[in-house]
């Protein structure tokens, strides 16, 4: 009590301590100094001005070095930061590739449905899950092959492997997990589908190498991306109906060449410098002519597949809308504008959806068309084969 009372009475003898305690200009408040220290300083006024700032600085350092409790959201933030590079590696933030891989599967599943029936929802769910996983695995494989190339391209240099966010070993481990999940989905199908699905892995692995040896890597990509046109029918029917699935598959390959050539025009300047090949460089200024030819081939194949499946008016109407959509893409395309190329590429998700809806509606309408068809009349020989029920049969005793 004596020390406190002594301090209050003699506050005027502590100009420095009092100013430090009352000032509002300092951004960081100085820590309080114990009373016993001030008493010691008061009795030795010569060293007061030198020792007080030192003591305050030491106290401030001790306070700042104390451990602080983590914020509630810090654990989630750390988890997000750790998983973000892997999500970017599998392009989960850019789902357009998953859509483009899924639609050929959905087309095939819907075409294989019985007349008047909806497509198998369980199969659609399995193939959607498989498309998400395998598209991510394909991106991981692609980035492993193209790590050095991606670092030299403006659009891809920030990818996790090219920028060094993920090591090559970690990417391989992650790829093993992705392929394991893909296999888990595949084994839910029949054994014919398991063999057919596993046979596509060679195309997935070798596609990234094609841009080094040929100007047609988009052809190999189309063969890999549209494998679901064969696999979807096999998963629901136990075998592949080539009369319907082969035209559908070839149509999908042509479609992939169209949209991925548009996509490749974004990087053509970098590709020229690096020495990477693509159909964008192969077609050059004649890109629109080439794409028009592949669009015509796609529409022909879709019409053939619809004829093989006895499709009805909604299907062919959807094929017509798809054709108009692609013609508009090609006609308005500016191959020298990367932004316009990206916009046209992304719009192909609508192409897949339009055709899927046309297949579903066309299949549902099959039942009504079958009912409205006149039944064939019985021939005389067929009619005579039926016994008359008007006479009572004789019973032998």
DRENDO-1510 file (C-alpha; in Angstrom, 1 decimal, always signed):
<recs>
REC; n; res; u; v; w
REC; 1; UNK; +0.0; +0.0; +0.0 .
REC; 2; UNK; +2.8; +2.3; +0.8 .
REC; 3; UNK; +4.4; +1.7; -2.6 .
REC; 4; UNK; +1.1; +2.4; -4.4 .
REC; 5; UNK; +0.4; +5.6; -2.4 .
REC; 6; UNK; +3.9; +6.7; -3.0 .
REC; 7; UNK; +3.5; +6.3; -6.8 .
REC; 8; UNK; +0.2; +8.2; -6.9 .
REC; 9; UNK; +1.6; +11.2; -5.0 .
REC; 10; UNK; +4.8; +11.4; -7.0 .
REC; 11; UNK; +3.4; +10.9; -10.6 .
REC; 12; UNK; +4.8; +14.2; -11.6 .
REC; 13; UNK; +8.3; +12.8; -11.1 .
REC; 14; UNK; +7.7; +10.2; -13.8 .
REC; 15; UNK; +7.1; +12.1; -17.0 .
REC; 16; UNK; +8.3; +9.3; -19.3 .
REC; 17; UNK; +6.3; +6.5; -17.6 .
REC; 18; UNK; +3.2; +8.6; -17.4 .
REC; 19; UNK; +3.4; +9.6; -21.0 .
REC; 20; UNK; +3.9; +6.0; -22.1 .
REC; 21; UNK; +0.8; +5.0; -20.2 .
REC; 22; UNK; -1.4; +7.8; -21.5 .
REC; 23; UNK; -0.4; +8.3; -25.1 .
REC; 24; UNK; -2.7; +7.2; -27.9 .
REC; 25; UNK; -0.4; +7.6; -30.8 .
REC; 26; UNK; +1.4; +4.2; -30.4 .
REC; 27; UNK; +0.0; +1.5; -32.6 .
REC; 28; UNK; +1.2; -1.3; -30.2 .
REC; 29; UNK; +0.6; -0.5; -26.5 .
REC; 30; UNK; +3.6; -0.9; -24.3 .
REC; 31; UNK; +3.3; -3.6; -21.6 .
REC; 32; UNK; +2.8; -2.5; -18.1 .
REC; 33; UNK; +5.9; -2.3; -15.9 .
REC; 34; UNK; +5.7; -3.7; -12.4 .
REC; 35; UNK; +5.4; -1.2; -9.5 .
REC; 36; UNK; +8.6; -2.4; -7.9 .
REC; 37; UNK; +10.5; -1.7; -11.0 .
REC; 38; UNK; +9.2; +1.9; -11.1 .
REC; 39; UNK; +10.1; +2.4; -7.5 .
REC; 40; UNK; +13.6; +1.3; -8.2 .
REC; 41; UNK; +13.8; +3.7; -11.1 .
REC; 42; UNK; +12.3; +6.5; -9.1 .
REC; 43; UNK; +15.1; +6.2; -6.5 .
REC; 44; UNK; +17.7; +6.3; -9.3 .
REC; 45; UNK; +16.6; +9.1; -11.6 .
REC; 46; UNK; +19.8; +9.2; -13.6 .
REC; 47; UNK; +19.3; +5.8; -15.2 .
REC; 48; UNK; +15.5; +6.0; -15.4 .
REC; 49; UNK; +15.3; +7.2; -19.0 .
REC; 50; UNK; +17.7; +4.4; -20.1 .
REC; 51; UNK; +16.4; +1.4; -18.3 .
REC; 52; UNK; +12.7; +1.9; -18.7 .
REC; 53; UNK; +12.6; +1.5; -22.5 .
REC; 54; UNK; +14.8; -1.6; -22.2 .
REC; 55; UNK; +12.5; -3.2; -19.7 .
REC; 56; UNK; +9.4; -2.4; -21.7 .
REC; 57; UNK; +11.0; -3.9; -24.9 .
REC; 58; UNK; +12.0; -7.1; -23.0 .
REC; 59; UNK; +8.5; -7.5; -21.6 .
REC; 60; UNK; +6.9; -7.0; -25.0 .
REC; 61; UNK; +9.1; -9.7; -26.5 .
REC; 62; UNK; +8.2; -12.1; -23.8 .
REC; 63; UNK; +4.5; -11.5; -24.3 .
REC; 64; UNK; +4.8; -11.9; -28.1 .
REC; 65; UNK; +6.7; -15.2; -27.7 .
REC; 66; UNK; +3.9; -16.9; -25.7 .
REC; 67; UNK; +2.2; -19.7; -27.6 .
REC; 68; UNK; -1.2; -18.7; -29.0 .
REC; 69; UNK; -4.1; -21.1; -29.4 .
REC; 70; UNK; -5.1; -21.9; -33.0 .
REC; 71; UNK; -8.2; -20.4; -34.5 .
REC; 72; UNK; -11.1; -22.7; -34.9 .
REC; 73; UNK; -10.9; -22.7; -38.7 .
REC; 74; UNK; -7.1; -23.1; -38.9 .
REC; 75; UNK; -7.2; -26.9; -39.1 .
REC; 76; UNK; -9.7; -26.7; -42.0 .
REC; 77; UNK; -7.5; -24.1; -43.7 .
REC; 78; UNK; -4.5; -26.3; -43.4 .
REC; 79; UNK; -6.4; -29.3; -44.8 .
REC; 80; UNK; -7.6; -27.2; -47.7 .
REC; 81; UNK; -4.1; -25.9; -48.4 .
REC; 82; UNK; -2.8; -29.5; -48.4 .
REC; 83; UNK; -5.4; -31.0; -50.7 .
REC; 84; UNK; -5.8; -28.0; -53.1 .
REC; 85; UNK; -2.8; -29.0; -55.4 .
REC; 86; UNK; -4.2; -32.6; -55.8 .
REC; 87; UNK; -7.7; -31.2; -56.6 .
REC; 88; UNK; -6.0; -29.0; -59.2 .
REC; 89; UNK; -4.0; -32.0; -60.5 .
REC; 90; UNK; -7.2; -33.9; -61.3 .
REC; 91; UNK; -8.9; -30.7; -62.6 .
REC; 92; UNK; -11.8; -31.0; -60.2 .
REC; 93; UNK; -12.2; -27.2; -60.5 .
REC; 94; UNK; -12.7; -27.6; -64.3 .
REC; 95; UNK; -15.4; -30.2; -64.7 .
REC; 96; UNK; -15.9; -29.8; -68.4 .
REC; 97; UNK; -13.5; -32.8; -69.1 .
REC; 98; UNK; -15.6; -35.0; -66.8 .
REC; 99; UNK; -18.8; -34.0; -68.7 .
REC; 100; UNK; -17.2; -34.7; -72.1 .
REC; 101; UNK; -16.1; -38.1; -70.9 .
REC; 102; UNK; -19.4; -39.0; -69.4 .
REC; 103; UNK; -21.8; -38.1; -72.3 .
REC; 104; UNK; -20.8; -40.9; -74.7 .
REC; 105; UNK; -21.4; -43.4; -71.8 .
REC; 106; UNK; -24.8; -41.8; -71.1 .
REC; 107; UNK; -25.7; -41.9; -74.8 .
REC; 108; UNK; -24.9; -45.6; -75.0 .
REC; 109; UNK; -26.8; -46.5; -71.8 .
REC; 110; UNK; -29.9; -44.5; -73.0 .
REC; 111; UNK; -29.8; -46.1; -76.4 .
REC; 112; UNK; -29.7; -49.6; -74.9 .
REC; 113; UNK; -32.9; -49.0; -72.8 .
REC; 114; UNK; -36.0; -51.0; -73.7 .
REC; 115; UNK; -38.8; -49.2; -75.7 .
REC; 116; UNK; -40.8; -46.9; -73.4 .
REC; 117; UNK; -38.3; -47.2; -70.5 .
REC; 118; UNK; -36.0; -44.7; -68.8 .
REC; 119; UNK; -32.2; -45.4; -68.9 .
REC; 120; UNK; -30.7; -47.4; -66.0 .
REC; 121; UNK; -30.1; -44.8; -63.3 .
REC; 122; UNK; -27.8; -47.1; -61.4 .
REC; 123; UNK; -25.6; -47.4; -64.5 .
REC; 124; UNK; -25.7; -43.7; -65.1 .
REC; 125; UNK; -24.5; -43.1; -61.5 .
REC; 126; UNK; -21.7; -45.6; -61.8 .
REC; 127; UNK; -20.5; -44.2; -65.1 .
REC; 128; UNK; -20.6; -40.7; -63.8 .
REC; 129; UNK; -18.5; -41.7; -60.8 .
REC; 130; UNK; -16.1; -43.5; -63.1 .
REC; 131; UNK; -15.9; -40.5; -65.4 .
REC; 132; UNK; -14.9; -38.2; -62.5 .
REC; 133; UNK; -12.2; -40.6; -61.3 .
REC; 134; UNK; -10.8; -41.7; -64.6 .
REC; 135; UNK; -10.7; -38.2; -66.1 .
REC; 136; UNK; -8.7; -37.1; -63.0 .
REC; 137; UNK; -6.4; -40.1; -63.5 .
REC; 138; UNK; -5.9; -39.1; -67.1 .
REC; 139; UNK; -5.0; -35.6; -66.1 .
REC; 140; UNK; -2.4; -36.9; -63.7 .
REC; 141; UNK; -0.9; -39.2; -66.3 .
REC; 142; UNK; -0.9; -36.3; -68.8 .
REC; 143; UNK; +0.9; -33.9; -66.3 .
REC; 144; UNK; +3.4; -36.6; -65.4 .
REC; 145; UNK; +4.4; -36.9; -69.1 .
REC; 146; UNK; +4.2; -33.2; -69.8 .
REC; 147; UNK; +5.7; -31.7; -66.7 .
REC; 148; UNK; +8.6; -30.0; -68.5 .
REC; 149; UNK; +6.4; -28.9; -71.5 .
REC; 150; UNK; +3.7; -27.4; -69.2 .
REC; 151; UNK; +6.4; -25.3; -67.5 .
REC; 152; UNK; +7.1; -23.6; -70.9 .
REC; 153; UNK; +3.4; -22.9; -71.8 .
REC; 154; UNK; +1.8; -19.8; -70.4 .
REC; 155; UNK; -1.6; -21.4; -69.8 .
REC; 156; UNK; -0.2; -24.5; -68.0 .
REC; 157; UNK; +2.8; -23.3; -66.1 .
REC; 158; UNK; +0.9; -23.0; -62.9 .
REC; 159; UNK; -0.2; -26.6; -62.8 .
REC; 160; UNK; +0.9; -28.4; -59.6 .
REC; 161; UNK; +3.6; -30.6; -61.2 .
REC; 162; UNK; +4.9; -28.0; -63.5 .
REC; 163; UNK; +5.1; -25.4; -60.7 .
REC; 164; UNK; +6.6; -27.8; -58.2 .
REC; 165; UNK; +3.7; -27.8; -55.7 .
REC; 166; UNK; +3.6; -31.6; -56.0 .
REC; 167; UNK; +6.6; -33.9; -56.4 .
REC; 168; UNK; +6.7; -36.6; -59.1 .
REC; 169; UNK; +6.6; -39.3; -56.5 .
REC; 170; UNK; +3.6; -37.9; -54.8 .
REC; 171; UNK; +1.8; -37.7; -58.1 .
REC; 172; UNK; +2.5; -41.3; -58.8 .
REC; 173; UNK; +1.2; -42.3; -55.4 .
REC; 174; UNK; -1.9; -40.2; -56.0 .
REC; 175; UNK; -2.4; -41.8; -59.5 .
REC; 176; UNK; -2.2; -45.3; -57.9 .
REC; 177; UNK; -5.1; -44.3; -55.6 .
REC; 178; UNK; -7.1; -42.9; -58.5 .
REC; 179; UNK; -6.7; -46.1; -60.5 .
REC; 180; UNK; -7.6; -48.2; -57.5 .
REC; 181; UNK; -10.9; -46.3; -57.1 .
REC; 182; UNK; -11.5; -46.6; -60.9 .
REC; 183; UNK; -11.0; -50.4; -60.6 .
REC; 184; UNK; -13.5; -50.5; -57.7 .
REC; 185; UNK; -16.1; -48.9; -59.9 .
REC; 186; UNK; -15.3; -51.1; -62.9 .
REC; 187; UNK; -15.7; -54.4; -60.9 .
REC; 188; UNK; -19.4; -53.4; -60.3 .
REC; 189; UNK; -20.1; -54.3; -63.9 .
REC; 190; UNK; -20.3; -57.6; -65.7 .
REC; 191; UNK; -17.1; -59.4; -66.6 .
REC; 192; UNK; -17.4; -58.5; -70.3 .
REC; 193; UNK; -17.5; -54.9; -69.4 .
REC; 194; UNK; -14.5; -55.3; -67.0 .
REC; 195; UNK; -12.4; -56.7; -69.8 .
REC; 196; UNK; -13.6; -54.0; -72.3 .
REC; 197; UNK; -13.0; -51.2; -69.8 .
REC; 198; UNK; -9.5; -52.4; -68.8 .
REC; 199; UNK; -8.5; -52.5; -72.5 .
REC; 200; UNK; -8.9; -48.7; -72.8 .
REC; 201; UNK; -6.1; -48.0; -70.3 .
REC; 202; UNK; -3.5; -48.3; -73.0 .
REC; 203; UNK; -5.1; -45.4; -74.9 .
REC; 204; UNK; -5.2; -43.3; -71.7 .
REC; 205; UNK; -1.5; -43.8; -71.0 .
REC; 206; UNK; -0.2; -43.3; -74.5 .
REC; 207; UNK; -2.3; -40.3; -75.5 .
REC; 208; UNK; +0.0; -37.7; -74.0 .
REC; 209; UNK; +2.9; -39.1; -76.0 .
REC; 210; UNK; +1.1; -38.7; -79.3 .
REC; 211; UNK; +1.6; -34.9; -79.5 .
REC; 212; UNK; +5.3; -35.6; -79.7 .
REC; 213; UNK; +5.1; -37.9; -82.8 .
REC; 214; UNK; +2.0; -37.0; -84.8 .
REC; 215; UNK; -0.2; -34.1; -85.7 .
REC; 216; UNK; -3.3; -36.2; -84.8 .
REC; 217; UNK; -3.2; -36.5; -81.0 .
REC; 218; UNK; -6.8; -35.5; -80.9 .
REC; 219; UNK; -7.7; -38.7; -82.8 .
REC; 220; UNK; -6.2; -40.8; -80.1 .
REC; 221; UNK; -7.9; -38.7; -77.4 .
REC; 222; UNK; -11.2; -39.3; -79.2 .
REC; 223; UNK; -10.6; -43.0; -79.2 .
REC; 224; UNK; -10.0; -42.9; -75.4 .
REC; 225; UNK; -12.7; -40.4; -74.5 .
REC; 226; UNK; -15.5; -42.2; -76.4 .
REC; 227; UNK; -14.8; -45.7; -75.2 .
REC; 228; UNK; -17.8; -45.4; -73.0 .
REC; 229; UNK; -20.0; -45.5; -76.2 .
REC; 230; UNK; -19.0; -49.2; -76.4 .
REC; 231; UNK; -18.8; -49.8; -72.6 .
REC; 232; UNK; -22.2; -48.4; -71.7 .
REC; 233; UNK; -24.1; -50.8; -74.0 .
REC; 234; UNK; -22.0; -53.7; -72.8 .
REC; 235; UNK; -22.7; -52.9; -69.2 .
REC; 236; UNK; -26.5; -53.0; -69.6 .
REC; 237; UNK; -26.8; -55.8; -72.3 .
REC; 238; UNK; -23.8; -58.0; -71.6 .
REC; 239; UNK; -22.4; -57.5; -75.2 .
REC; 240; UNK; -21.8; -54.8; -77.7 .
REC; 241; UNK; -24.3; -54.2; -80.5 .
REC; 242; UNK; -21.9; -53.1; -83.2 .
REC; 243; UNK; -24.7; -52.0; -85.5 .
REC; 244; UNK; -25.6; -49.2; -83.0 .
REC; 245; UNK; -22.4; -48.8; -81.0 .
REC; 246; UNK; -19.8; -48.5; -83.7 .
REC; 247; UNK; -21.5; -45.5; -85.5 .
REC; 248; UNK; -22.0; -43.9; -82.1 .
REC; 249; UNK; -18.4; -44.5; -81.2 .
REC; 250; UNK; -17.1; -43.0; -84.5 .
REC; 251; UNK; -19.4; -40.1; -84.1 .
REC; 252; UNK; -18.0; -39.4; -80.7 .
REC; 253; UNK; -14.4; -39.6; -82.1 .
REC; 254; UNK; -15.3; -37.0; -84.7 .
REC; 255; UNK; -16.9; -34.8; -82.1 .
REC; 256; UNK; -13.8; -34.9; -79.9 .
REC; 257; UNK; -11.6; -33.9; -82.9 .
REC; 258; UNK; -13.9; -30.9; -83.4 .
REC; 259; UNK; -13.9; -29.6; -79.8 .
REC; 260; UNK; -10.3; -30.5; -78.9 .
REC; 261; UNK; -9.0; -28.8; -82.1 .
REC; 262; UNK; -10.7; -25.7; -81.0 .
REC; 263; UNK; -9.2; -26.1; -77.6 .
REC; 264; UNK; -5.7; -26.6; -79.1 .
REC; 265; UNK; -5.8; -23.3; -80.9 .
REC; 266; UNK; -5.3; -21.6; -77.5 .
REC; 267; UNK; -1.8; -22.9; -77.2 .
REC; 268; UNK; -0.7; -23.1; -80.9 .
REC; 269; UNK; +2.0; -20.3; -80.5 .
REC; 270; UNK; +3.6; -22.0; -77.6 .
REC; 271; UNK; +3.3; -25.4; -79.3 .
REC; 272; UNK; +5.2; -24.0; -82.3 .
REC; 273; UNK; +8.0; -22.8; -80.1 .
REC; 274; UNK; +8.2; -26.1; -78.1 .
REC; 275; UNK; +7.8; -28.4; -81.0 .
REC; 276; UNK; +4.5; -30.0; -79.9 .
REC; 277; UNK; +2.1; -31.2; -82.6 .
REC; 278; UNK; -1.7; -30.9; -82.8 .
REC; 279; UNK; -4.6; -30.8; -85.3 .
REC; 280; UNK; -4.8; -27.1; -84.7 .
REC; 281; UNK; -1.3; -26.8; -86.3 .
REC; 282; UNK; -2.2; -29.4; -88.9 .
REC; 283; UNK; -5.4; -27.7; -90.1 .
REC; 284; UNK; -4.1; -24.1; -89.7 .
REC; 285; UNK; -6.1; -21.6; -91.6 .
REC; 286; UNK; -8.3; -24.4; -93.0 .
REC; 287; UNK; -9.5; -25.3; -89.6 .
REC; 288; UNK; -13.2; -24.4; -90.3 .
REC; 289; UNK; -13.2; -26.6; -93.4 .
REC; 290; UNK; -11.8; -29.6; -91.6 .
REC; 291; UNK; -14.2; -29.1; -88.6 .
REC; 292; UNK; -17.1; -28.9; -91.0 .
REC; 293; UNK; -16.2; -32.2; -92.5 .
REC; 294; UNK; -15.9; -33.9; -89.1 .
REC; 295; UNK; -19.2; -32.4; -88.0 .
REC; 296; UNK; -20.9; -33.9; -91.1 .
REC; 297; UNK; -19.4; -37.3; -90.4 .
REC; 298; UNK; -20.6; -37.0; -86.8 .
REC; 299; UNK; -24.2; -36.3; -87.8 .
REC; 300; UNK; -24.1; -39.2; -90.3 .
REC; 301; UNK; -22.9; -41.6; -87.6 .
REC; 302; UNK; -25.6; -40.4; -85.1 .
REC; 303; UNK; -28.3; -40.9; -87.8 .
REC; 304; UNK; -27.0; -44.4; -88.5 .
REC; 305; UNK; -27.0; -45.3; -84.8 .
REC; 306; UNK; -30.5; -44.0; -84.4 .
REC; 307; UNK; -31.7; -46.0; -87.4 .
REC; 308; UNK; -30.1; -49.2; -85.9 .
REC; 309; UNK; -32.0; -48.6; -82.6 .
REC; 310; UNK; -35.4; -47.7; -84.3 .
REC; 311; UNK; -35.3; -44.3; -82.8 .
REC; 312; UNK; -38.2; -41.9; -83.1 .
REC; 313; UNK; -38.7; -38.2; -84.0 .
REC; 314; UNK; -37.3; -36.6; -80.7 .
REC; 315; UNK; -33.9; -38.3; -81.4 .
REC; 316; UNK; -33.6; -37.0; -84.9 .
REC; 317; UNK; -34.7; -33.6; -83.8 .
REC; 318; UNK; -32.0; -33.6; -81.2 .
REC; 319; UNK; -29.4; -34.6; -83.9 .
REC; 320; UNK; -30.6; -31.6; -85.9 .
REC; 321; UNK; -30.2; -29.2; -82.9 .
REC; 322; UNK; -26.7; -30.7; -82.3 .
REC; 323; UNK; -25.8; -30.1; -85.9 .
REC; 324; UNK; -27.0; -26.4; -85.7 .
REC; 325; UNK; -25.0; -25.9; -82.5 .
REC; 326; UNK; -21.8; -27.2; -84.0 .
REC; 327; UNK; -22.3; -25.2; -87.2 .
REC; 328; UNK; -22.7; -22.0; -85.1 .
REC; 329; UNK; -19.6; -22.9; -83.2 .
REC; 330; UNK; -17.5; -23.3; -86.3 .
REC; 331; UNK; -19.0; -20.3; -88.2 .
REC; 332; UNK; -18.4; -17.9; -85.4 .
REC; 333; UNK; -15.0; -19.3; -84.2 .
REC; 334; UNK; -12.0; -17.0; -84.1 .
REC; 335; UNK; -9.0; -19.3; -84.1 .
REC; 336; UNK; -6.7; -16.5; -83.2 .
REC; 337; UNK; -8.6; -15.5; -80.1 .
REC; 338; UNK; -7.8; -17.8; -77.1 .
REC; 339; UNK; -10.8; -16.5; -75.1 .
REC; 340; UNK; -13.2; -17.3; -77.9 .
REC; 341; UNK; -11.7; -20.7; -78.4 .
REC; 342; UNK; -12.2; -21.5; -74.7 .
REC; 343; UNK; -15.8; -20.3; -74.8 .
REC; 344; UNK; -16.6; -22.5; -77.9 .
REC; 345; UNK; -14.9; -25.5; -76.3 .
REC; 346; UNK; -16.9; -25.2; -73.0 .
REC; 347; UNK; -20.2; -25.0; -74.9 .
REC; 348; UNK; -19.8; -28.6; -76.1 .
REC; 349; UNK; -21.2; -29.7; -72.8 .
REC; 350; UNK; -24.5; -28.5; -74.2 .
REC; 351; UNK; -24.1; -30.7; -77.2 .
REC; 352; UNK; -23.8; -33.8; -75.1 .
REC; 353; UNK; -26.8; -32.9; -73.0 .
REC; 354; UNK; -29.0; -32.1; -76.0 .
REC; 355; UNK; -28.3; -35.5; -77.6 .
REC; 356; UNK; -28.8; -37.4; -74.3 .
REC; 357; UNK; -32.3; -35.8; -73.8 .
REC; 358; UNK; -33.2; -36.6; -77.4 .
REC; 359; UNK; -32.2; -40.3; -76.9 .
REC; 360; UNK; -34.3; -40.5; -73.7 .
REC; 361; UNK; -37.4; -38.9; -75.2 .
REC; 362; UNK; -37.0; -40.9; -78.4 .
REC; 363; UNK; -36.8; -44.2; -76.5 .
REC; 364; UNK; -39.9; -43.3; -74.3 .
REC; 365; UNK; -41.9; -42.6; -77.5 .
REC; 366; UNK; -41.0; -46.0; -79.0 .
REC; 367; UNK; -43.8; -47.6; -76.9 .
REC; 368; UNK; -46.5; -45.4; -78.3 .
REC; 369; UNK; -45.3; -45.9; -81.9 .
REC; 370; UNK; -45.4; -49.7; -81.3 .
REC; 371; UNK; -48.9; -49.6; -80.0 .
REC; 372; UNK; -50.1; -47.5; -82.9 .
REC; 373; UNK; -48.7; -49.8; -85.5 .
REC; 374; UNK; -51.4; -52.1; -87.1 .
REC; 375; UNK; -51.1; -55.8; -86.2 .
REC; 376; UNK; -50.6; -58.1; -89.2 .
REC; 377; UNK; -53.6; -60.2; -90.2 .
REC; 378; UNK; -53.4; -64.0; -89.8 .
REC; 379; UNK; -52.9; -66.0; -92.9 .
REC; 380; UNK; -55.3; -68.8; -93.9 .
REC; 381; UNK; -52.8; -71.5; -92.9 .
REC; 382; UNK; -52.2; -69.8; -89.5 .
REC; 383; UNK; -55.9; -69.4; -88.9 .
REC; 384; UNK; -56.6; -73.1; -89.7 .
REC; 385; UNK; -54.1; -74.2; -87.2 .
REC; 386; UNK; -56.2; -72.9; -84.4 .
REC; 387; UNK; -58.8; -75.4; -83.2 .
REC; 388; UNK; -62.4; -74.3; -82.9 .
REC; 389; UNK; -63.6; -73.9; -79.4 .
REC; 390; UNK; -67.2; -73.9; -80.3 .
REC; 391; UNK; -67.5; -77.7; -80.4 .
REC; 392; UNK; -67.2; -79.7; -77.3 .
REC; 393; UNK; -64.4; -82.2; -77.6 .
REC; 394; UNK; -65.3; -85.9; -77.5 .
REC; 395; UNK; -64.3; -87.9; -74.5 .
REC; 396; UNK; -63.2; -91.4; -75.1 .
REC; 397; UNK; -64.6; -93.9; -72.7 .
</recs>
